[in-house]
């Protein structure tokens, strides 16, 4: 089970009332919510291994160099020259060290890679895994990794934790009319305002899907546009006009699959008494209460 950790703690932060605080008044709603999410996921989809995939760089410069608008709307404006800072609510940012400590108390490894997003960590671990993989995310970009033949599926959280959707090959085809292996090309053409990707002007989901059904992939579509075969003059003009964008966008949209990381060898397991004491002490210190207890209990069920 590969967790798109930021996707989940953002959901927890906005889903749990901010009146939930530690004894010193510090906000803990994201931490408690994330623990409850993990407990539910383990109960519904028991994993052998869990990895909390982390954004070591949520907006890598190499992606921005290719498409300057990439995630621009999420950047906090700062007077001083320095690295981009993601617009994270202060009460959430303050909880990130606690979230990392809570994940460690449960025995869940945190994996991030310099100059890469959690999506890239997920793409690499899913590709290198020798066992089936559940990717937990609210980001549809990761549909490109779905692969029935390898047992890779997405547990999609966008509609809420009470309405989880298991995304397989058939679900992607049903939703978008393309195979998961075509999804990155589909997303490149469609664009995504939430990520600052403009897409091909005038080409929406239906046209993008039709083009992929006809020509197979983006290279085939661009080749057909060059020759003027297999598409209308209007669509051809739109593809040709977007040539500069299409030269670079696939590199931005496609997740990395070959970073220098390996799937963890040690699986998730029940905590021993001393580890339970650590988790309990952390829960008492920060008022994590039943959320930590439920997560510890869920972990203990693995292998039963």
BAFI-3210 file (N, C-alpha, C; in Angstrom, 3 decimals, decimal comma, padded with zeros to 6 digits):
// residues 304
n [1|2|3|4|5|6|7|8|9|10|11|12|13|14|15|16|17|18|19|20|21|22|23|24|25|26|27|28|29|30|31|32|33|34|35|36|37|38|39|40|41|42|43|44|45|46|47|48|49|50|51|52|53|54|55|56|57|58|59|60|61|62|63|64|65|66|67|68|69|70|71|72|73|74|75|76|77|78|79|80|81|82|83|84|85|86|87|88|89|90|91|92|93|94|95|96|97|98|99|100|101|102|103|104|105|106|107|108|109|110|111|112|113|114|115|116|117|118|119|120|121|122|123|124|125|126|127|128|129|130|131|132|133|134|135|136|137|138|139|140|141|142|143|144|145|146|147|148|149|150|151|152|153|154|155|156|157|158|159|160|161|162|163|164|165|166|167|168|169|170|171|172|173|174|175|176|177|178|179|180|181|182|183|184|185|186|187|188|189|190|191|192|193|194|195|196|197|198|199|200|201|202|203|204|205|206|207|208|209|210|211|212|213|214|215|216|217|218|219|220|221|222|223|224|225|226|227|228|229|230|231|232|233|234|235|236|237|238|239|240|241|242|243|244|245|246|247|248|249|250|251|252|253|254|255|256|257|258|259|260|261|262|263|264|265|266|267|268|269|270|271|272|273|274|275|276|277|278|279|280|281|282|283|284|285|286|287|288|289|290|291|292|293|294|295|296|297|298|299|300|301|302|303|304]
n.u [000,855|000,768|000,953|-000,215|000,838|000,589|-001,763|-003,571|-003,219|-003,954|-006,654|-007,492|-007,003|-008,861|-011,136|-011,484|-012,582|-011,082|-011,101|-010,188|-007,550|-004,173|-003,087|-001,692|-002,923|-002,167|-002,806|-004,144|-005,717|-005,246|-003,310|-004,686|-006,819|-005,476|-004,423|-006,807|-007,686|-005,666|-006,081|-008,603|-008,063|-006,258|-007,927|-009,910|-008,481|-006,335|-002,877|000,405|002,691|003,369|003,916|004,631|004,547|006,368|006,383|009,280|010,002|007,604|007,143|009,038|011,973|012,844|010,517|009,142|010,861|010,295|007,510|006,515|004,165|003,485|001,843|001,769|-000,221|-000,317|001,768|003,225|003,484|006,505|008,727|011,474|014,092|014,073|013,585|010,503|007,572|005,116|001,646|000,545|-001,752|-001,024|-001,694|-001,722|000,847|002,276|001,729|003,085|005,635|004,665|002,971|004,837|006,211|004,183|003,642|006,083|005,924|004,046|005,417|005,544|007,281|008,667|009,106|010,869|012,211|014,856|014,224|011,958|008,489|005,927|004,368|006,224|007,789|005,863|005,297|007,744|008,084|005,775|006,258|008,590|007,803|007,338|005,051|001,409|-000,036|-001,576|-002,440|-002,985|-004,787|-005,961|-005,518|-005,963|-004,017|-002,418|-003,677|-002,428|-000,744|-002,178|-002,656|-003,866|-002,710|-000,397|-001,379|-001,733|-003,520|-005,649|-006,725|-009,101|-009,642|-011,108|-013,845|-014,317|-013,707|-015,716|-016,687|-014,999|-013,238|-012,290|-009,957|-009,470|-008,216|-010,560|-012,199|-010,870|-011,043|-013,825|-014,425|-012,948|-012,438|-009,983|-007,014|-005,207|-002,463|-002,484|-003,194|-001,535|-000,817|-003,373|-004,052|-002,129|-002,978|-005,589|-005,096|-004,806|-006,135|-005,755|-003,153|-001,822|-001,466|-001,816|-002,818|-003,971|-005,220|-008,654|-009,007|-010,713|-011,729|-013,225|-012,398|-009,664|-009,670|-010,797|-008,844|-006,694|-007,764|-007,813|-005,196|-003,411|-001,161|000,441|002,573|001,791|-000,478|000,611|002,209|000,245|-001,005|000,987|001,070|-001,499|-003,421|-006,158|-007,538|-009,620|-009,381|-009,581|-008,953|-006,401|-005,079|-005,166|-003,581|-001,102|-000,640|-000,112|002,399|004,886|004,223|003,507|005,947|007,227|005,438|004,708|006,878|006,554|004,028|004,105|004,790|007,771|009,522|011,778|013,452|016,168|015,438|014,190|011,561|010,443|011,853|010,961|007,881|004,698|003,782|002,422|002,781|005,380|005,413|007,062|007,113|004,420|004,148|005,571|003,965|001,613|002,458|003,054|000,516|-000,792|000,633|000,004|-002,722|-003,857|-005,420|-008,152|-007,664|-004,960|-005,000|-006,822|-005,418|-003,143|-004,409|-005,462|-003,148|-002,246|-003,904|-003,027|-002,031|-003,439]
n.v [-001,189|002,033|005,213|008,334|010,678|013,489|014,129|012,747|013,835|016,478|016,100|015,075|017,275|019,186|017,801|017,141|018,760|021,896|022,473|020,392|019,791|019,684|019,212|021,600|023,353|023,242|022,615|019,512|018,225|017,294|015,299|013,462|012,848|011,687|009,367|007,982|007,596|005,889|003,678|002,872|002,242|000,094|-001,766|-002,154|-002,826|-004,912|-004,663|-006,024|-004,557|-001,119|002,125|005,459|007,801|010,670|014,205|015,380|017,442|019,441|020,841|020,413|021,914|021,176|020,407|022,830|024,329|023,293|023,702|026,650|027,475|025,448|024,348|026,960|028,534|027,611|028,606|030,443|033,916|035,502|037,958|037,794|036,355|032,987|029,418|028,046|028,159|026,072|026,771|026,127|025,732|027,366|026,049|023,418|022,957|023,125|020,709|018,755|017,666|016,147|014,373|012,888|011,737|010,199|008,375|007,041|005,857|003,931|002,217|002,704|003,323|006,370|007,700|009,724|011,592|013,620|016,537|015,532|014,582|013,097|011,564|010,618|008,954|007,062|006,113|004,894|002,918|001,383|000,416|-001,090|-003,008|-006,383|-007,516|-007,282|-003,955|-001,355|001,917|004,760|007,620|010,947|011,957|012,030|011,845|009,701|007,556|006,689|004,692|002,422|-001,040|-003,915|-006,387|-006,497|-006,189|-003,651|-001,090|001,785|003,212|005,373|008,492|010,788|011,253|011,067|009,422|007,726|006,889|005,400|004,533|001,840|001,750|000,279|-001,206|-001,393|000,545|002,963|002,929|003,010|005,503|007,383|006,492|005,629|003,582|002,794|002,955|004,883|007,102|009,219|010,580|011,347|013,055|015,007|016,228|017,042|018,734|020,375|022,422|022,549|021,828|023,657|023,086|023,781|022,287|021,194|023,701|023,881|021,165|018,810|016,325|014,340|014,614|014,173|011,513|010,213|010,717|009,255|006,682|006,301|006,755|005,705|006,688|009,709|010,327|009,061|010,568|013,127|012,594|011,963|014,423|015,928|014,842|015,185|013,234|011,172|012,827|015,679|018,870|020,985|019,902|019,011|021,455|022,459|020,641|020,999|023,676|023,529|022,527|023,263|023,115|020,391|019,238|019,299|018,789|016,002|015,008|016,364|015,517|012,707|010,315|009,625|006,528|005,175|005,893|006,009|004,082|001,430|-000,978|-001,404|-003,951|-004,974|-005,864|-004,458|-004,767|-006,064|-004,006|-004,395|-004,763|-002,644|-000,859|-000,277|001,123|003,443|004,502|004,916|006,792|008,937|009,453|010,246|012,549|014,281|014,252|012,399|010,296|008,113|007,837|007,135|004,737|003,233|003,012|001,569|-000,797|-001,646|-002,144|-004,320|-006,343|-007,269|-010,009|-011,781]
n.w [000,000|-001,063|000,089|-000,869|000,743|001,340|-000,022|001,555|004,163|003,758|003,127|005,587|007,249|006,401|006,881|009,543|012,459|013,415|016,042|017,467|019,446|020,830|024,292|024,816|023,187|020,545|017,076|015,974|014,207|011,567|011,971|013,652|011,954|009,781|010,967|011,493|008,887|007,928|009,601|008,691|006,000|006,253|007,426|005,471|003,152|003,581|003,854|003,054|003,207|003,924|002,701|003,342|001,091|000,226|-000,410|-001,172|-002,721|-003,727|-006,027|-008,360|-009,718|-012,257|-013,545|-013,542|-015,132|-017,605|-017,923|-017,019|-015,719|-014,040|-011,261|-010,316|-009,102|-006,540|-005,170|-002,571|-002,373|-001,939|-000,622|-000,554|-002,498|-003,176|-002,650|-003,947|-001,954|-000,807|-000,660|002,165|004,747|007,821|010,348|009,491|008,452|010,801|011,923|010,556|011,497|013,682|012,357|010,892|013,040|014,183|012,131|012,139|014,656|014,208|012,634|009,947|007,085|005,804|002,666|000,557|-002,234|-003,211|-005,108|-006,291|-006,513|-004,398|-006,095|-007,940|-006,385|-005,757|-008,354|-008,993|-006,946|-007,333|-009,876|-009,514|-007,724|-006,722|-005,932|-005,710|-005,797|-004,002|-004,561|-002,777|-003,133|-003,941|-006,343|-009,678|-011,628|-011,086|-012,156|-014,382|-013,624|-013,122|-013,538|-014,399|-015,037|-013,538|-011,061|-010,019|-008,625|-008,011|-005,027|-004,786|-003,411|-003,812|-003,597|-000,962|002,224|002,918|000,599|-001,108|-004,100|-006,075|-008,485|-011,510|-014,601|-016,180|-015,032|-015,605|-018,401|-018,678|-017,510|-019,018|-021,595|-022,448|-022,168|-019,122|-019,729|-021,647|-020,329|-019,369|-021,717|-022,484|-020,327|-020,723|-023,122|-022,426|-020,269|-017,032|-014,812|-012,071|-011,695|-013,166|-015,851|-019,158|-021,331|-024,629|-026,509|-027,090|-027,235|-025,626|-023,161|-024,585|-027,272|-026,976|-026,076|-028,304|-030,261|-029,181|-029,220|-031,921|-032,862|-031,038|-029,352|-028,086|-029,743|-032,117|-032,679|-033,119|-035,313|-037,191|-037,343|-038,542|-041,112|-041,883|-041,879|-040,898|-039,107|-038,468|-040,195|-038,421|-035,866|-036,412|-036,807|-034,206|-032,787|-034,061|-033,469|-030,803|-030,577|-029,309|-026,602|-026,454|-026,873|-024,417|-022,314|-021,819|-020,288|-017,922|-017,056|-016,937|-014,440|-012,577|-012,885|-012,287|-010,156|-007,763|-005,641|-003,611|-003,075|000,308|002,370|004,782|006,101|007,213|010,637|013,726|016,615|019,036|022,673|023,760|021,645|021,426|023,802|023,199|021,142|022,590|024,499|022,830|021,829|024,177|024,869|022,790|022,558|020,783|021,196|020,616|017,907|017,418|018,845|017,335|014,935|015,751|016,564|014,125|012,635|014,110|013,276|010,889|009,032|010,561]
ca.u [000,000|001,551|000,135|000,077|000,652|000,086|-003,170|-004,364|-003,253|-004,778|-008,049|-007,746|-006,992|-010,120|-012,264|-011,600|-012,701|-009,835|-011,214|-009,447|-006,210|-003,342|-003,250|-001,137|-003,679|-001,664|-003,734|-003,773|-006,793|-004,703|-002,646|-005,714|-007,564|-004,639|-004,376|-008,082|-007,683|-004,792|-006,773|-009,676|-007,470|-005,711|-009,056|-010,621|-007,585|-005,169|-001,623|001,564|003,652|002,842|004,923|004,130|005,341|006,454|006,855|010,507|009,895|006,245|007,139|010,443|012,393|012,953|009,186|008,838|011,660|009,612|006,226|006,596|002,893|003,231|001,470|002,058|-001,268|-000,157|002,995|003,083|004,317|007,456|009,513|012,851|014,344|014,345|012,793|009,057|006,956|003,747|000,657|-000,006|-002,252|-000,076|-002,012|-001,365|002,310|002,765|001,473|003,859|006,561|003,890|002,525|005,990|006,497|003,114|003,879|007,208|005,472|003,295|006,315|005,319|008,415|008,423|010,082|010,863|013,423|015,200|013,829|010,853|007,228|005,471|003,900|007,373|008,124|004,817|005,506|008,919|007,845|004,758|006,884|009,597|007,236|007,110|003,753|000,351|000,101|-002,674|-002,012|-004,072|-004,613|-007,075|-004,949|-006,255|-002,824|-001,821|-004,375|-001,493|-000,013|-003,078|-002,224|-004,471|-001,813|000,586|-002,067|-001,609|-004,795|-005,711|-007,832|-009,316|-010,278|-011,637|-015,241|-014,392|-013,320|-016,902|-017,092|-013,765|-013,421|-011,158|-009,778|-008,792|-008,198|-011,921|-012,736|-010,259|-011,647|-015,214|-014,482|-012,267|-012,345|-008,593|-006,358|-004,284|-001,188|-002,674|-003,753|-000,637|-001,000|-004,714|-003,983|-001,315|-003,810|-006,720|-004,639|-005,344|-005,984|-005,295|-001,701|-001,242|-001,157|-002,804|-003,397|-004,062|-006,388|-009,740|-009,087|-011,208|-011,591|-013,782|-011,520|-008,396|-009,904|-010,996|-007,536|-005,898|-008,368|-007,496|-003,768|-002,633|-000,453|000,659|003,475|000,971|-001,363|001,413|002,613|-000,932|-001,222|002,000|000,716|-002,871|-004,222|-006,850|-008,182|-010,175|-008,467|-009,630|-008,187|-005,007|-004,549|-005,004|-002,417|000,107|-000,442|000,363|003,622|005,896|003,720|003,560|007,345|007,728|004,427|004,736|007,890|005,994|002,838|004,443|005,495|009,029|009,371|013,082|014,311|017,095|014,847|013,668|010,471|010,953|011,843|010,224|006,460|004,038|003,529|001,915|003,810|005,702|005,011|007,810|006,667|003,087|004,343|005,980|002,777|000,693|003,009|002,874|-000,915|-001,136|001,270|-000,592|-004,179|-004,234|-006,508|-008,649|-007,143|-003,749|-005,389|-007,434|-004,363|-002,338|-005,229|-005,564|-001,854|-002,139|-004,726|-002,373|-001,498|-004,350]
ca.v [000,000|003,255|006,348|009,687|011,178|014,860|014,075|012,250|014,728|017,630|015,671|014,978|018,622|019,867|016,954|017,040|020,122|022,422|022,616|019,269|020,306|019,055|019,878|022,957|024,155|023,064|021,882|018,116|017,612|016,559|014,097|012,509|012,401|010,781|008,082|007,298|007,171|004,719|002,552|002,417|001,624|-001,213|-002,657|-002,455|-003,386|-005,311|-004,742|-006,661|-003,484|000,227|003,178|006,828|008,483|012,050|015,237|016,078|018,686|019,373|021,545|020,318|022,954|020,660|020,463|024,247|024,776|022,847|024,409|027,616|027,617|024,249|024,582|028,349|029,087|027,134|029,167|031,612|035,021|035,939|039,101|037,389|035,338|031,704|028,324|028,185|027,631|025,689|027,457|025,179|026,460|027,293|025,004|022,112|022,870|022,895|019,319|017,799|016,864|015,179|013,339|012,020|010,975|009,216|007,314|006,254|005,050|002,786|001,383|002,979|004,097|007,564|007,696|010,850|011,684|014,998|017,076|014,750|014,571|011,792|010,815|009,949|007,854|006,051|005,509|004,020|001,755|000,546|-000,236|-002,043|-003,990|-007,745|-007,940|-006,326|-002,635|-000,406|003,309|005,514|009,008|011,681|012,558|011,159|011,666|008,391|006,517|006,198|003,547|001,276|-002,139|-005,156|-007,536|-006,486|-006,041|-002,274|-000,377|003,002|003,427|006,794|009,100|012,114|011,395|010,933|008,140|006,870|006,553|005,064|003,869|001,032|002,041|-000,762|-000,914|-001,210|001,815|004,034|002,884|003,437|006,925|008,279|005,961|005,313|002,632|003,451|003,225|006,080|008,168|010,374|011,331|011,912|014,177|016,038|016,965|017,648|019,754|020,304|023,739|022,416|021,683|024,677|022,527|024,363|021,358|021,640|024,584|023,379|019,703|018,359|014,904|013,479|014,652|013,525|010,073|009,766|010,732|008,127|005,450|006,195|006,821|004,919|007,482|011,091|010,332|008,740|011,719|014,209|012,173|012,099|015,857|016,388|014,384|015,569|012,034|010,569|013,789|016,833|019,999|021,800|019,239|019,033|022,790|022,603|019,836|021,650|024,937|023,205|021,746|023,581|022,540|018,930|018,812|019,232|018,415|014,601|014,816|016,911|014,762|011,315|010,142|008,877|005,107|004,519|006,563|005,111|003,591|000,080|-001,267|-001,857|-005,407|-005,325|-005,590|-003,895|-005,825|-005,603|-003,411|-005,132|-003,965|-001,389|000,042|000,186|002,142|004,672|005,026|005,387|008,025|009,983|009,763|010,987|013,866|015,151|014,076|011,641|009,478|006,927|007,736|006,312|003,395|002,520|002,693|000,480|-002,014|-002,079|-002,748|-005,618|-007,363|-007,736|-011,370|-012,659]
ca.w [000,000|-001,201|000,480|-001,321|002,107|001,368|-000,429|002,677|005,329|003,390|003,293|007,020|007,820|006,090|007,246|011,004|013,004|013,973|017,503|018,035|019,713|021,859|025,589|024,812|022,232|019,186|016,215|015,702|013,432|010,424|012,479|014,074|010,782|008,997|011,670|011,260|007,481|007,826|010,245|007,807|004,815|006,634|007,696|004,225|002,123|004,393|003,100|003,675|003,401|003,738|002,574|003,273|000,065|000,698|-001,327|-000,782|-003,483|-004,267|-007,327|-008,774|-010,653|-013,623|-014,146|-013,759|-016,277|-018,826|-017,979|-015,916|-015,001|-013,256|-009,858|-009,941|-008,244|-005,164|-004,608|-001,706|-002,823|-000,920|-001,078|-000,749|-003,513|-002,538|-003,215|-003,846|-000,743|-001,101|000,163|003,124|005,921|008,944|011,329|008,937|008,392|012,160|012,299|009,761|012,321|014,455|011,420|010,630|014,263|014,343|011,140|012,643|015,801|013,667|011,837|008,528|006,573|004,997|001,577|-000,366|-003,042|-003,507|-006,415|-006,836|-005,787|-003,924|-007,267|-008,552|-005,475|-005,962|-009,668|-008,952|-006,086|-007,983|-011,030|-009,065|-006,793|-007,222|-005,388|-006,060|-005,173|-003,878|-004,456|-002,139|-003,534|-004,519|-007,554|-010,825|-012,458|-010,811|-012,931|-015,403|-013,085|-012,979|-014,407|-013,915|-015,229|-012,458|-009,781|-009,527|-008,687|-007,215|-004,103|-005,083|-002,239|-004,139|-003,185|000,485|002,796|003,004|-000,767|-001,819|-005,395|-006,516|-009,907|-012,286|-016,036|-016,688|-014,522|-016,387|-019,736|-018,551|-017,186|-019,948|-022,954|-022,766|-021,279|-018,193|-020,396|-022,473|-019,504|-019,290|-022,967|-022,381|-019,390|-021,365|-024,081|-021,722|-019,353|-015,674|-014,194|-010,682|-011,734|-014,031|-017,161|-020,068|-022,293|-026,014|-026,613|-027,922|-027,171|-024,340|-022,853|-025,639|-028,440|-026,609|-026,056|-029,686|-030,918|-028,683|-029,733|-033,356|-033,187|-030,076|-028,346|-028,481|-030,901|-033,283|-032,944|-033,689|-036,657|-038,053|-037,559|-039,498|-042,464|-042,192|-042,079|-039,765|-038,212|-039,174|-040,356|-037,210|-034,806|-036,838|-036,545|-032,754|-032,387|-034,568|-032,747|-029,450|-030,745|-028,295|-025,349|-026,523|-026,815|-023,039|-021,320|-021,369|-019,244|-016,700|-016,651|-016,624|-013,174|-012,681|-012,588|-012,129|-009,176|-007,068|-004,393|-003,713|-002,128|001,612|002,557|005,991|006,026|008,390|011,620|015,014|017,460|020,259|023,846|023,912|020,575|021,822|024,840|022,512|020,468|023,631|025,073|021,819|021,802|025,394|024,819|021,775|022,522|019,593|021,710|019,941|016,542|017,477|019,293|016,197|013,973|016,332|016,523|012,725|012,292|014,801|012,605|009,660|009,144|011,314]
c.u [000,892|000,641|000,651|-000,173|000,069|-001,386|-004,055|-004,361|-003,958|-006,257|-008,402|-007,868|-008,327|-011,343|-012,503|-011,643|-011,404|-009,923|-010,542|-007,998|-005,479|-003,570|-002,718|-001,838|-003,224|-002,682|-003,237|-004,813|-006,276|-004,060|-003,669|-006,476|-006,777|-004,553|-005,676|-008,194|-006,855|-005,453|-007,853|-009,123|-006,938|-006,839|-009,742|-009,761|-006,289|-003,894|-000,574|002,623|002,910|004,026|004,200|005,031|005,226|006,927|008,118|010,606|008,549|006,134|008,568|010,800|012,464|011,596|008,803|009,616|010,972|008,281|006,185|005,309|002,598|003,043|001,734|001,049|-001,140|001,035|002,663|004,008|005,210|008,312|010,928|012,958|014,719|013,492|011,305|008,556|005,514|002,799|-000,066|-000,524|-001,320|-000,414|-001,727|000,148|002,892|002,617|002,360|004,899|005,832|003,406|003,666|006,304|005,446|003,268|005,032|006,804|004,690|004,171|006,128|006,476|007,944|009,508|009,847|012,175|013,649|014,809|012,728|009,643|006,912|004,975|005,041|007,850|007,134|005,020|006,656|008,654|006,800|005,362|007,855|009,022|007,020|005,792|002,695|000,447|-001,241|-002,081|-003,184|-003,859|-005,936|-006,676|-005,145|-005,051|-002,210|-002,590|-003,460|-000,732|-000,870|-002,704|-002,760|-003,499|-000,792|-000,071|-001,923|-002,950|-004,711|-006,934|-008,055|-010,172|-011,040|-013,070|-015,432|-014,081|-014,506|-017,377|-015,851|-014,077|-012,150|-011,050|-008,897|-008,764|-009,589|-012,514|-012,166|-010,883|-013,076|-015,321|-014,022|-012,162|-010,929|-008,081|-005,477|-002,940|-001,260|-003,028|-002,846|-000,747|-002,358|-004,696|-003,162|-002,168|-004,955|-006,293|-005,287|-005,075|-005,425|-003,785|-001,032|-000,822|-002,208|-003,483|-003,355|-005,347|-007,418|-009,888|-009,496|-011,078|-012,076|-012,884|-010,202|-008,555|-010,060|-009,675|-006,680|-006,455|-007,971|-006,013|-002,857|-001,957|-000,190|001,590|002,705|000,056|-000,581|001,888|001,453|-001,217|-000,230|001,615|-000,696|-003,789|-004,908|-007,427|-008,669|-009,152|-008,427|-008,809|-006,706|-004,370|-004,286|-003,776|-001,127|000,399|000,134|001,699|004,650|005,498|003,863|004,986|007,794|006,730|004,478|005,744|007,384|004,882|003,174|005,197|006,775|008,796|010,697|014,016|015,139|016,565|014,302|012,502|011,032|010,839|010,959|008,761|005,921|003,694|002,974|003,064|004,091|005,390|005,749|007,394|005,262|003,187|004,716|004,771|001,778|001,163|002,839|001,415|-001,324|-000,578|000,514|-002,113|-004,633|-005,273|-006,849|-008,105|-005,878|-004,102|-005,991|-006,392|-003,503|-003,104|-005,349|-004,285|-001,725|-002,921|-004,044|-001,724|-002,374|-005,145]
c.v [001,241|004,447|007,632|010,576|012,583|014,916|013,679|013,219|016,050|017,291|015,601|016,358|019,328|019,059|016,822|018,453|020,608|022,703|021,447|019,716|019,445|019,783|021,304|023,875|024,021|022,282|020,464|017,432|016,812|015,249|013,046|011,972|011,421|009,407|007,299|006,810|005,910|003,498|001,994|001,699|000,223|-002,219|-003,096|-003,196|-003,841|-005,456|-005,598|-005,620|-002,151|001,188|004,521|007,593|009,992|012,984|015,874|017,398|018,649|020,017|021,556|021,339|022,439|020,589|021,915|024,788|024,414|023,569|025,377|027,773|026,447|024,597|026,014|028,886|028,647|027,773|030,391|032,712|035,479|037,067|038,671|036,332|034,048|030,627|028,576|027,532|027,302|026,374|026,431|025,969|026,273|026,205|023,597|021,944|022,558|021,445|018,313|017,027|015,807|014,043|012,374|011,147|009,889|008,064|006,420|005,359|003,834|001,836|001,565|003,837|005,274|007,621|008,912|010,873|013,153|015,362|016,270|014,804|013,164|010,939|010,019|008,782|006,710|005,350|004,528|002,764|000,819|-000,235|-001,330|-003,164|-005,342|-008,310|-006,921|-005,051|-001,914|000,987|004,105|006,996|009,623|012,337|011,614|010,985|010,285|007,249|005,945|004,960|002,292|000,199|-003,452|-006,322|-007,634|-006,313|-004,660|-001,567|000,865|002,943|004,941|007,436|010,389|012,323|011,159|009,527|007,208|006,424|006,285|004,304|003,100|001,162|000,962|-000,340|-000,563|000,116|002,987|004,093|003,407|004,943|007,802|007,772|005,679|004,270|003,389|003,805|004,455|007,306|009,398|011,219|012,027|013,157|015,327|016,877|017,692|018,836|019,602|021,638|023,642|022,230|022,728|024,157|023,002|023,371|021,914|022,447|023,992|021,878|019,302|016,863|014,015|013,446|013,951|012,009|009,524|009,704|009,553|006,796|005,213|006,027|006,178|005,702|008,873|011,193|010,042|009,885|012,837|013,864|012,327|013,566|016,415|016,024|014,788|014,396|011,611|011,536|014,974|017,955|020,852|021,208|019,246|020,377|022,991|021,831|020,512|022,941|024,710|022,471|022,004|023,000|021,028|018,391|018,550|018,658|016,946|014,335|015,317|016,015|013,329|011,236|009,351|007,431|004,420|005,293|005,531|004,769|002,198|-000,101|-001,778|-003,368|-005,804|-004,928|-004,963|-005,031|-005,213|-005,041|-004,299|-004,231|-002,640|-000,376|000,574|001,274|003,485|005,323|005,601|006,698|009,196|010,431|010,594|012,409|014,816|014,998|013,406|010,577|008,240|006,754|006,883|004,890|002,591|002,138|001,539|-000,837|-002,549|-002,758|-004,143|-006,711|-007,932|-009,089|-012,310|-013,548]
c.w [000,000|-000,936|-000,171|-000,098|002,155|000,977|000,746|003,861|005,013|003,584|004,777|007,652|007,604|006,510|008,735|011,582|013,641|015,467|018,223|018,208|020,741|023,183|025,618|023,817|020,796|018,346|015,951|014,810|012,240|010,872|012,895|012,877|009,937|009,649|011,455|009,817|007,322|008,450|009,329|006,583|005,120|006,846|006,401|003,210|002,793|003,555|003,811|004,027|003,233|003,630|002,507|002,306|000,278|-000,410|-000,770|-001,544|-004,192|-005,653|-007,868|-009,855|-012,079|-014,313|-014,447|-014,962|-017,589|-019,019|-016,795|-015,117|-014,067|-011,779|-009,379|-008,935|-006,793|-004,457|-003,764|-002,224|-001,668|-001,491|-001,403|-001,837|-002,803|-003,157|-003,019|-002,567|-001,058|-000,130|001,032|004,320|007,112|009,960|010,821|008,913|009,765|012,588|011,567|010,580|013,153|013,565|011,130|011,852|014,473|013,357|011,599|013,795|015,355|012,859|010,347|008,009|005,721|003,932|000,685|-001,116|-003,407|-004,944|-007,087|-005,902|-005,288|-005,083|-007,903|-007,700|-005,672|-007,296|-009,678|-008,130|-006,698|-009,140|-010,601|-008,196|-007,468|-006,706|-005,795|-005,226|-005,156|-003,684|-003,902|-002,399|-003,938|-005,819|-008,738|-011,751|-012,267|-011,455|-014,003|-014,931|-012,958|-013,989|-013,855|-013,977|-014,106|-011,096|-009,180|-009,713|-007,809|-006,314|-004,104|-004,010|-002,552|-003,682|-001,685|000,968|002,986|001,633|-001,613|-003,105|-005,746|-008,029|-010,547|-013,755|-016,540|-016,235|-015,313|-017,775|-019,699|-018,333|-018,338|-021,377|-023,400|-021,783|-020,281|-018,833|-021,300|-021,629|-019,439|-020,559|-022,976|-021,487|-019,963|-022,309|-023,394|-020,889|-017,988|-014,980|-012,778|-010,600|-012,623|-015,387|-018,161|-020,994|-023,702|-026,153|-027,568|-027,945|-025,761|-024,185|-024,004|-026,866|-028,156|-026,630|-027,463|-030,433|-030,475|-029,150|-031,187|-033,610|-032,145|-028,978|-028,892|-029,683|-032,184|-033,674|-033,616|-035,101|-037,638|-038,338|-038,578|-040,934|-042,867|-042,406|-040,778|-038,766|-039,024|-039,249|-039,090|-036,086|-035,153|-036,515|-035,048|-032,263|-032,837|-033,823|-031,354|-029,476|-029,647|-026,937|-025,349|-026,541|-025,373|-022,033|-020,895|-020,262|-017,897|-016,159|-016,247|-015,300|-013,410|-012,269|-012,291|-011,203|-008,412|-005,669|-004,658|-002,746|-000,817|001,749|003,731|005,865|007,298|009,348|012,892|015,848|018,660|021,455|023,992|022,849|020,865|022,885|024,212|021,839|021,476|024,235|024,109|021,769|023,010|025,363|023,917|021,660|021,224|019,922|020,914|018,543|016,498|017,889|018,144|015,158|014,458|016,259|015,091|012,272|012,899|014,101|011,375|009,912|009,932|010,343]
res [x|x|x|x|x|x|x|x|x|x|x|x|x|x|x|x|x|x|x|x|x|x|x|x|x|x|x|x|x|x|x|x|x|x|x|x|x|x|x|x|x|x|x|x|x|x|x|x|x|x|x|x|x|x|x|x|x|x|x|x|x|x|x|x|x|x|x|x|x|x|x|x|x|x|x|x|x|x|x|x|x|x|x|x|x|x|x|x|x|x|x|x|x|x|x|x|x|x|x|x|x|x|x|x|x|x|x|x|x|x|x|x|x|x|x|x|x|x|x|x|x|x|x|x|x|x|x|x|x|x|x|x|x|x|x|x|x|x|x|x|x|x|x|x|x|x|x|x|x|x|x|x|x|x|x|x|x|x|x|x|x|x|x|x|x|x|x|x|x|x|x|x|x|x|x|x|x|x|x|x|x|x|x|x|x|x|x|x|x|x|x|x|x|x|x|x|x|x|x|x|x|x|x|x|x|x|x|x|x|x|x|x|x|x|x|x|x|x|x|x|x|x|x|x|x|x|x|x|x|x|x|x|x|x|x|x|x|x|x|x|x|x|x|x|x|x|x|x|x|x|x|x|x|x|x|x|x|x|x|x|x|x|x|x|x|x|x|x|x|x|x|x|x|x|x|x|x|x|x|x|x|x|x|x|x|x|x|x|x|x|x|x|x|x|x|x|x|x|x|x|x|x|x|x]
***
